[in-house]
Amino acid sequence: MQHLQKLLATENSQLSQILRFSLYGLEATLNQAQIEYPQDPGNQLCEQVLEELNTLLNHTPVTSIDIDDEPKLIQLRDTFNSDLELNFYLGDTPLQSQNDNDLWNEIHRKLLRVPEDLATSWRKRALDMVQKVGATEDYVNLYHLPFIRDEIIYPGLNGAVQARGLCLSKKAFLKSDIAQIYNSEYVHLLAGFMLLYIKLIEIEPDLHHALKSVFSFDVVSLDSQPEQCHLYIEALSDRLQRIQKYEENTDPILNLRAWIDMDEAIHSLVFVPPAERYSWWGKLQQESRRILKKVADKAIQAGHDVKIRQLSGLYADICAYSKDDLQLDCGGTPGEVLTCLRLYTKINQEQSPGRVIFRSLR
């Protein structure tokens, strides 16, 4: 590794350029191979190899007269940290990344949690700033997340700054074992959520869970408590299997209750503070609730009395419809609901409370 770094850093060297191009080719090949073989037992090691390649390709040795190793996106970082509108939605925790690749990814993953109009304007602003230091958008060097559709979430960077982007990949999803098991239209979406969540948890240290059946007293960091991560994924898998079982049953109420539980598990993967409802992340999770409404409509058509309510607004106005709620002292407006974890339901006169995370009045 040390000799590779030295050769890559050698100025005016043809051998250095040949090595760099070869490593870029290896990186692209391994990225594509991960898509082709998502269940390969070497995938986790392959991800570590890709991280090492990324470090090699972006590393510049420190010398007493060379300051090029300093991150080129410092101005972008400082501008992002000082934006009061972003702080309203994200809290005032500064960016943690120490190099340009991590910084680009951390910024763009945080933008997935703010309202889309704010995220769009900030993406343009970030691109303008990186172009000034000689970087360009890269739509090839992307980390692929399995899901039921293809979507570029944000691009990577090439040129003076090398950074990896992020995308959803239908191909990666369809090649998974889970996609073969859960192949009905609606359950396909839920299987997609489970695979997507597993991959996201691997790369996003800011993710927490608030699933009551796993841990009812707090919002728990999955990065700092890996045992909670295992329990959360296990609960998600169990609820997915229950939906598959009840889909084969003719009782629409059993099916509806299973969907309500699964929807709660999906919405219980959260950030601190939780993502804004009309952010990319919020809209992604709402896809579960749109299908849940169709499942509820089927129960109504079968003659059942079904009412479902997503709890939002002032916490004082909805607390009578919720139970075991969690409070945070950051994000959003004091006294308001930050996210609805579980829907309030009334099914054939039987009421079941919802559950929310709200901003404390302190």
Secondary structure as UniProt FT lines:
FT   HELIX           2..8
FT   TURN            11..12
FT   HELIX           14..36
FT   TURN            38..39
FT   TURN            41..42
FT   HELIX           43..58
FT   TURN            64..65
FT   TURN            68..69
FT   TURN            72..73
FT   HELIX           74..81
FT   HELIX           84..90
FT   HELIX           100..111
FT   TURN            112..113
FT   HELIX           116..131
FT   TURN            132..134
FT   STRAND          135..138
FT   STRAND          142..146
FT   STRAND          151..154
FT   STRAND          156..159
FT   STRAND          165..169
FT   HELIX           170..174
FT   HELIX           177..181
FT   HELIX           185..203
FT   TURN            205..206
FT   STRAND          208..209
FT   TURN            212..214
FT   STRAND          220..221
FT   TURN            222..224
FT   HELIX           226..247
FT   HELIX           252..267
FT   STRAND          269..270
FT   TURN            277..278
FT   HELIX           280..301
FT   TURN            302..303
FT   STRAND          306..309
FT   HELIX           315..318
FT   HELIX           319..321
FT   STRAND          326..328
FT   TURN            334..335
FT   STRAND          336..342
FT   STRAND          344..347
FT   TURN            348..349
FT   STRAND          350..352
FT   STRAND          354..359
//
